Amino acid sequence: MSISVSQVSKNYGIQKALDQVSFNISTGELVGFLGPNGAGKSTLMKIITGYLCADGGSVVINGETVETKNISIRSQIGYLPENNPLYTDLYVREYLEMVAGFYQLKHKKEQVLKMIELTGLKAEQHKKIGMLSKGYRQRVGLAQALIHDPAVLILDEPTTGLDPNQLEEIRQLIRTISAHKTVMISTHIMQEVEAICSRVIIINQGKLVADGSILDLKSGQIEQKQTVLVEFNKAPEVELLRKISGLRKLEAINSSTFLVESDHTIDLRPALFHFAVANQLVLLTLKEQQQSLENVFQELTR
């Protein structure tokens, strides 16, 4: 297990930024970390990386407790902050060699060249960082986060402001990196999470509100519900339809088409089939619905 977050809490005066948040992330997982502005995402990421201390609870990475005084743990963590602070007057290669020096790497120049190759900076390595586009600056940020070959990579909004081509390039780079590392990526872009992540953690007002696979989230497993689209050949008796056992919500699309919802432990489809037979109706559509990740996020964080 690479990251273990246990009952982590953090207060800023009377404001509770994090309220006993717990989860585990295993080696090789690429996890999307979501939440509205002010939910506590950046605070938790800073605690995980050892830049900020928690008021309660603990973070353990590869069996070692993360603390602000524990400098050695940072050799296992790579961190790309949201604002990607870079020395814009330095050349790309010069900057990466400086970062490699911070970690006291034995083969500094070789590792810098390796990161330049990995992140696609070969053609830009002799340029000043201030001359680079947003996309290439993000690559430099990723290179500095990876240069010491950390086991855990924490990325805070790594694709903000990129054009579609840059976006796909950074996505592919993150996919490549995640094959042998534990990656936690914070973003507001739902398509980003669906494109590269297999699991999602959502926090709201400092509390964990969802933790599961994207498929479970979209199918209603996390929200404990099932939604079914049903279409009959003609309008049914709506009041009789409402009486189906387990049905807790009904929304009419038109006179013969409905979205019906039940607790996730009840599959409404057999009952809807029997309802159609009993009322001499023909089923034209009977389909379990998956919500978009964006809709799920909105329902969980409103």
C-alpha positions in Angstrom: 0.0 0.0 0.0 1.6 3.3 -1.1 -0.6 6.0 0.6 -2.7 5.5 3.8 -4.6 8.6 5.0 -6.2 7.9 8.4 -8.7 10.3 10.1 -6.9 13.4 8.9 -8.3 16.7 10.2 -7.2 20.3 9.7 -8.6 23.6 11.1 -7.9 27.1 10.1 -9.1 29.0 13.2 -12.8 28.1 13.6 -13.0 26.8 10.0 -12.7 23.0 9.6 -10.9 22.4 6.3 -10.6 18.6 6.7 -12.8 16.5 9.0 -11.4 13.0 9.7 -10.7 12.0 6.1 -9.5 8.4 5.5 -8.6 6.4 2.4 -5.9 4.1 1.0 -4.3 4.1 -2.4 -2.3 1.1 -3.6 0.8 1.0 -5.8 0.0 1.5 -9.5 -3.4 3.2 -9.0 -4.2 6.5 -10.8 -6.8 8.2 -8.6 -8.8 11.3 -9.4 -9.2 13.6 -6.4 -12.3 15.8 -6.8 -14.1 18.4 -4.8 -15.6 21.9 -5.2 -13.5 25.0 -4.5 -12.8 25.2 -0.8 -13.5 21.5 -0.2 -10.0 21.0 1.3 -8.3 19.3 -1.7 -5.2 21.4 -1.8 -4.9 21.3 2.0 -5.0 17.5 2.0 -2.4 17.3 -0.8 -0.1 19.6 1.1 -0.4 17.4 4.2 0.2 14.2 2.1 3.4 15.8 0.7 4.6 17.0 4.1 4.3 20.7 3.3 1.6 21.2 5.9 1.0 19.5 9.2 -2.4 17.9 10.2 -4.2 18.8 13.4 -5.3 15.1 13.8 -4.8 11.8 12.1 -1.9 10.5 10.1 -0.5 9.9 6.6 1.7 7.0 5.9 3.6 6.5 2.6 5.3 3.1 2.0 5.2 2.4 5.8 6.8 5.8 6.8 4.8 8.5 8.5 4.7 11.8 6.7 5.6 14.8 8.9 6.7 18.3 8.1 10.0 17.6 10.0 10.6 14.3 8.2 12.6 15.5 5.2 13.6 12.0 4.1 10.1 11.1 3.3 10.1 13.6 0.5 12.5 11.5 -1.5 9.5 9.1 -2.0 7.1 11.9 -3.1 6.8 14.0 -6.3 4.6 17.1 -6.2 3.4 19.4 -8.9 1.5 22.3 -7.2 -1.4 24.0 -8.9 0.5 27.2 -9.7 3.6 25.3 -10.9 6.2 27.7 -9.5 9.3 27.8 -11.8 12.4 29.9 -12.1 11.5 31.5 -15.5 15.0 33.1 -15.9 16.7 29.7 -15.9 17.1 27.4 -18.8 15.1 24.2 -18.7 18.2 21.9 -18.4 19.8 24.3 -15.9 16.7 24.3 -13.7 16.3 20.5 -13.7 20.0 20.1 -12.8 19.4 22.5 -9.9 16.4 20.4 -8.7 18.4 17.2 -9.0 21.1 18.9 -6.8 18.5 19.4 -4.1 17.9 15.7 -4.0 21.7 15.0 -4.0 21.4 12.6 -6.9 24.6 10.7 -7.7 24.1 10.7 -11.4 22.5 14.1 -11.7 23.2 14.8 -15.4 22.1 11.4 -16.5 18.8 11.6 -14.6 18.2 15.1 -16.0 18.6 13.8 -19.6 16.3 10.9 -18.8 13.6 13.2 -17.5 14.0 15.5 -20.5 13.5 12.5 -22.8 10.5 11.2 -20.8 8.6 14.5 -20.7 9.3 15.5 -24.3 11.5 18.5 -23.5 14.5 17.6 -25.7 13.9 20.3 -28.3 13.2 22.9 -25.5 16.0 22.0 -23.0 18.2 25.0 -24.0 15.4 27.5 -23.8 14.7 29.8 -20.9 11.6 28.6 -19.0 10.0 32.0 -19.4 10.0 31.5 -23.2 8.0 28.2 -23.0 4.3 27.8 -23.7 2.0 26.7 -20.9 2.1 23.1 -22.1 5.9 22.9 -22.0 6.0 24.6 -18.6 3.7 21.9 -17.3 6.2 19.4 -18.7 9.0 21.1 -16.8 6.9 20.9 -13.7 6.3 17.2 -14.2 10.0 16.6 -14.9 11.0 18.3 -11.6 8.4 16.2 -9.7 9.8 13.0 -11.2 13.5 13.7 -11.3 14.2 11.8 -8.0 12.1 8.8 -9.2 9.5 9.0 -6.4 7.1 6.1 -5.6 4.2 8.6 -5.2 3.2 11.4 -7.5 0.8 14.2 -6.4 -0.5 16.4 -9.2 -2.6 19.5 -8.4 -4.5 20.7 -11.5 -1.8 19.6 -13.9 -3.8 20.4 -17.1 -5.4 23.7 -16.4 -5.1 26.2 -19.3 -3.8 23.7 -21.9 -5.1 23.5 -25.4 -6.6 20.2 -26.6 -3.4 18.9 -28.2 -1.3 19.8 -25.1 -4.0 18.2 -22.9 -3.8 14.9 -24.7 0.0 14.9 -24.6 0.0 15.5 -20.8 -2.7 12.9 -20.3 -0.6 10.3 -22.2 2.5 11.3 -20.2 0.6 10.8 -16.9 -0.7 7.4 -18.1 2.9 6.3 -18.9 4.2 7.5 -15.5 1.4 5.8 -13.6 2.3 2.3 -14.8 4.9 2.0 -12.0 3.9 4.7 -9.5 1.0 5.7 -7.3 -0.5 8.9 -8.8 -3.1 11.2 -7.2 -4.4 13.9 -9.5 -6.6 16.8 -8.5 -8.7 18.5 -11.2 -12.0 20.2 -11.9 -12.2 18.7 -15.4 -14.5 15.6 -15.3 -13.5 14.5 -18.8 -9.9 14.4 -17.5 -10.8 12.0 -14.7 -12.8 9.8 -17.0 -10.0 9.7 -19.6 -7.1 8.6 -17.3 -8.4 7.5 -13.9 -9.8 4.2 -12.7 -10.9 5.4 -9.3 -12.3 8.6 -7.9 -12.2 10.2 -4.4 -14.6 13.1 -3.7 -14.5 15.4 -0.7 -17.0 18.1 0.1 -16.7 20.6 3.0 -13.8 18.8 4.3 -15.4 15.4 4.4 -15.0 12.3 2.2 -18.3 11.8 0.3 -17.4 9.1 -2.3 -14.6 6.7 -2.9 -14.9 4.1 -5.7 -14.5 3.2 -9.3 -15.8 5.5 -12.1 -18.2 2.7 -13.1 -19.6 2.4 -9.6 -20.1 6.2 -9.4 -21.9 6.5 -12.7 -24.1 3.5 -12.2 -25.3 4.8 -8.8 -23.5 2.3 -6.6 -21.9 5.0 -4.5 -25.1 7.0 -4.2 -27.0 3.8 -3.4 -29.5 4.0 -6.2 -30.5 2.5 -9.5 -32.0 4.5 -12.4 -33.9 2.8 -15.2 -35.3 4.3 -18.4 -38.6 2.6 -19.4 -40.7 3.3 -22.5 -44.1 1.7 -23.2 -46.0 1.6 -26.4 -48.7 3.7 -24.9 -49.3 5.8 -21.7 -49.7 3.6 -18.6 -51.7 4.4 -15.4 -49.1 6.5 -13.7 -50.5 5.9 -10.2 -50.3 2.1 -10.7 -46.7 2.5 -11.9 -45.8 4.4 -8.8 -47.0 1.5 -6.7 -44.3 -0.9 -8.0 -42.4 -2.2 -5.0 -39.1 -0.5 -4.4 -39.8 2.4 -6.7 -38.9 5.6 -4.8 -38.8 8.3 -7.6 -40.5 8.6 -11.0 -39.9 11.3 -13.6 -42.0 11.5 -16.7 -40.1 12.2 -20.0 -43.4 12.1 -21.9 -46.7 10.3 -21.5 -45.2 6.8 -22.2 -41.5 7.2 -21.2 -40.2 7.5 -17.6 -37.1 7.6 -15.5 -37.7 5.5 -12.4 -35.3 5.2 -9.4 -34.9 2.6 -6.7 -32.5 1.7 -3.9 -29.4 0.1 -5.4 -30.3 -3.2 -3.7 -33.5 -3.5 -5.8 -33.4 -4.2 -9.5 -36.6 -2.6 -10.9 -36.4 -4.2 -14.4 -38.2 -7.5 -13.6 -41.0 -5.6 -11.8 -41.4 -3.2 -14.8 -41.6 -6.2 -17.1 -44.3 -7.8 -15.0 -46.1 -4.4 -14.8 -46.2 -4.2 -18.6 -47.5 -7.7 -19.0 -50.2 -7.3 -16.3 -51.4 -4.0 -17.9 -51.2 -5.3 -21.6 -48.4 -2.9 -22.5 -45.5 -3.4 -24.8 -42.0 -2.5 -23.5 -40.1 -0.5 -26.1 -37.2 0.4 -23.9 -36.0 -1.0 -20.6 -32.5 0.3 -19.9 -30.4 0.9 -16.7 -29.1 4.5 -16.9 -25.6 5.6 -16.2 -25.2 9.2 -15.1 -22.4 11.4 -16.2 -19.5 11.9 -13.7 -20.4 15.6 -13.7 -24.0 14.9 -12.6 -22.8 12.5 -9.9 -20.3 15.2 -8.7 -23.0 17.8 -8.5 -25.4 15.6 -6.6 -22.7 14.7 -4.0 -21.4 18.2 -3.5 -24.4 20.5 -3.7 
